[in-house]
Amino acid sequence: MRHLMNPLDFSVEELDKLFDLANRMEADPARYAHACEGKKLATCFYEPSTRTRLSFEAAMLNLGGQVLGFSDAASSSASKGESVSDTIRVISCYADICAMRHPKEGAPMVAAERSGIPVINAGDGGHQHPTQTLTDLLTIRSLKGRLGGFTIGLCGDLKFGRTVHSLINALIRYSDIRFIFISPPELKVPDYITDMLTEKDIAYEEVIRLEDCMPDLDLLYMTRVQRERFFNEEDYVRLKDFYILDKAKLSAAKDDLLVLHPLPRVNEISVEVDDDPRAVYFKQAKYGVYVRMALILTLLGIEE
């Protein structure tokens, strides 16, 4: 039995196979419409989510399986004090695979240690969000045709953004990648990440103004400033609109730039950008369904 806690749980070769499967599912969804018939996915979401929870549910339904679970800790026995370990033991009696989101770092790992079914980390605090990273990698590979050989700018909340941390850790396994970190000093990427990049001799730079690096970018990964990660409202209000990507800023970018965003967005990408062919964040959300379909099939050990 295998779990997914971290994007690095899969080797580069295994990821290639996973992404190839996801692309086949995109090209011929009917072929997989009954692949998980008789199987159940439990979605245990202790923290609010729209895209991640619904894309997991859509993925299982697209495969012909069924879905059960909860979308709020208050509607589960956690509100009565039940531990994650006990919850997953019970869920193992009802479902074949589980996707878990939790505000506490490491909670899905605790669940995996006690589980009788595969567990997928659907986000744990500010720590990891591996299926979002798989979505990001699939989007880049499908639209750029490669993973590697580009300059990527990561913009916004680089301190608390688990999607950013996961993506950096995943991308360093590919060759010829240069990172540009775009953030205010208060939200800069953690030192452990820049220390790791220095140790591995991977090129990076840190800037404050998005305009200063826009012409250099092949990919721009925008993120929102997350209110739920702040300890006080004053800091959040001061930083929440620090970056707003609009048509004027985008005019300096390459014609083949890709603009990604894990969503939800607040104000950091103006709606006027949505019609630009370089804006691919809604395509990215769709790729999230295909990669989760491929992941469910892989972890359940179901042959095509």
N, C-alpha and C positions, 0 to 999 in steps of 0.2 A: 504494500500500500504506500502511495506517495502523496505528499502534500505540496502546496506552493505557499511558502512564507515570504520569499524574497526572490526578486527577478534572477538572482544568481544561482537559484536552485536548479535552473536548466542551463546546460552547456550551450555554447554558440551553435554547435551542430544540432542539438535538440530544438533550439529556438528556430533554426532554419526549417526543420521538419514541421514544427508547429505552425509557422507562418505559411509554409506551402499548403498545409491542410486548410488554414483559414482562407487562403486565396481560392482554393478549390471550392470551398463552401460558398464563397461570394459568387463564383462563376456558375455554380450549379446547386442552389439550395435544395431543390427537390430531391436530390440524391441522398440527402441526410435527414429528410423529414421524419423518418421513423427510427433513427439510429438509437435513441434513448427511450424507446417505448417501454413502459413498465418501470422506468427509473424515476426517482424523486430527488429534487434539489431542495435543500433547506437554506433559506436566506435568513441569517441571524444578524440583524442590524441593530446594534446598540446605539447608533449615532445616525442622524438624518442623512439621507442620500436620495438622489433622483436617478442620475445616469447609471451609477454602478449597480444599484439594486435592480432597477428595471432592465438594464442590459443583461444581467445574469438571468433574470426571469425570462426575458425574450429569448435568450440563447437556449435555455432548456426547453422552452415551448417550441422553438424552431426545430429542435431535435426530436420532438414527439414525446418528451418527458413531462413530468408534472412538477409543480412548485408548491412549497409550504414554508411557513416561517413567520417572522415578525419584523416590523420596520421601525420599532421604537422600544428601547429598554423598558419603558413604563408599561408596555403591553405584554411583557414577558415576566417570568418568575424572578428575574433579576430584581424587580421592584420589591420582591419579598425577601431578598437577600440570597437567592440561589447563586452559587459560584459558577464561573464559566466551565470548570471541569465537570460539574454535575449536569449542567445544561447540555453539553456536547455528548455526554454518555446517554442521556435521554434521547437527544436528536438522532443518535446513531441507531436507535431502535426503530425510528420512523422513516429515515431517509437514506439515500445511497451516497450522497455527497453534500458538503456544506460550504457555503460562502459566508464568511464572518467579518463584519466591520465592528471595531470597538475603539472607544476613545483612549484606552490605556495601551501603551506600547507593550508588545509581547503577549497580549491576551490571546490572539489566534494561535500563537506557538504553544501556550499552555493547553489550549483546546486540542491541538494536534497530538500532544503527548498522551492525552486521555481518550482520544477518539477511536471509534471502531470504523470510521469512514474517512475518505480523503477530505481534508480541510483546505480551503483557499482563503488566504488573507486578503480581504477586500478593503484593507486600510486599517492601520492601528496607530491612532494618535498622529503625531508628527513624524512617525518613524518610517514606515514602508507603505507603498501602494502598488504591489507588483503587477496586478492586472491592468492598471492604468499604464504602467511602463510597457507592458506587452502591447497594449493598444498603440502607444506612441511609436514603438519600434516598428510595428506592422504598418502604421500609417506612413512613416518615413520610407520604409523599404518599398512599399507599394507605389508611392507617388514619386520618390526620387530614384528608385531602381537599385538602391544600395544602402548599406549601413556602414558609413565610414567615408573619409575623404571630403569632409565638409566642416564649415565653421558654424557653430550653433550658439545663439544668444539666448540666455535664460533671464527673464526679466520679471521683477516684482518681488514677491515674498520668497526670498531664497533661504531664509533662516528657518522658517516653520514649514515650508512647503515640502511635504513628503513626496509628492510627485516629482519634484525637482531632484531631491536626493536619490530617489530610486533610479531616475533616468540617467543621472550622471554615472552612478555605479554600473549601470548596464552598458552605457556607451563606451566606457573606457576599455572594454574588451575588443573594440573594433579599431582599425588602424587610421592614422592620419585625421584625428579629430581635434579641433581647437575649440575651447570654450571661452565665451565672453559672458561674464556675470554682471548683470545690470540691476543695481539695487541702491536704495539709500543705505547709509552706513548702519542704521539700526536693523536692517533686514538682510545684511550681507550673508553670503553662504558661510556655513560653519567652518571653523579652522581645520577640523579633522578632514574635511573634503579637500581644501586647498593644500593641506599637508600631504595628503595621499597623492594628489596630482603632481606635486613637486617631486615626491619620492619616485613616482613612475615616469617622470620626465614628460608629462603631458602638458601641452601649451594651454595657458589660460591667462586672462586678464580681468580685472575688475574695474568697471566704470560706473558712473552715476547717471550720466545723460544717455538716453536711448539714441538720440540724434548722432552722438559721437561715433557710433559703431554700425549704424544701419546699413551703409553701403557694403560692409564687409561680410554680411550675414548670408548664409545659404538657408538657414532655418532660424525662426524666431519663436521661442516658447514663452508665451505670456502666462502669467499667473495672477490670481486675485490676492489682495491682502486679506487674510482670513481673520475675521472678527473673533471667531471661536478660539483662536490660539493666543489672543492678547489678554493680559492680566488687567488692563484698565482701558476704559472707553476713550480716554483722552489721546492715548498713543495711537489707537486705531483710527480715530477721526483725522488725526494729523497726517497719517501716512496712506490712507486708503485710496486717495486719488493722485498719488505721486506720479504714476505713469498712466497716460491715456494714449493708446495707439489710434491715430486718425489718418485720413487720406494724405494730409500734408506731410506727416512723418514717413508714411509709406512711399511717398513719391521718390525718396532717395534710395529706395531698396532695389535689389536686383529683380529682373523680370521673372526669374524662376524661384524667387524666395517662397518658402512655405511658412505660413503663420499658423502655429498650433496653440491650443489652449485646452487644459483638461476639463474646463467648465466646472461649476457655473461661473459665468463672468458677472461682474457688477458694472463698473465704469471703465475698466482698463482697456477695453477695445470698443471704440465707437461703432455704433450700428452701421455707419456709412461704409465701414470696411467690409461688411458681410458680403457685398456683391463683387468684391475684388476676387478674381480667380486664384490669387495667392492665399486667400483665407480658407483654410481647410479644416477648421475646428469642428464643423458639423459633420463633415466626412469622417473625421477622427472618431466622433461618437458612434458612427455606424460601424467603423472597423472594430470598435469595442465589442460589438455583438459577435462578430465573426471570430475574433480571437478567443472570446470566452466559450463559444461553441467548440472550438478546437481544443481548448484546455479541458473542458468537461469530458469530452470524448477520450482525450489522452489519459487523464487521471483515472477515469473509470475503466481504462484498458479495453475499450471497445474497438474492435477492428472496423475499418471502413466498410 
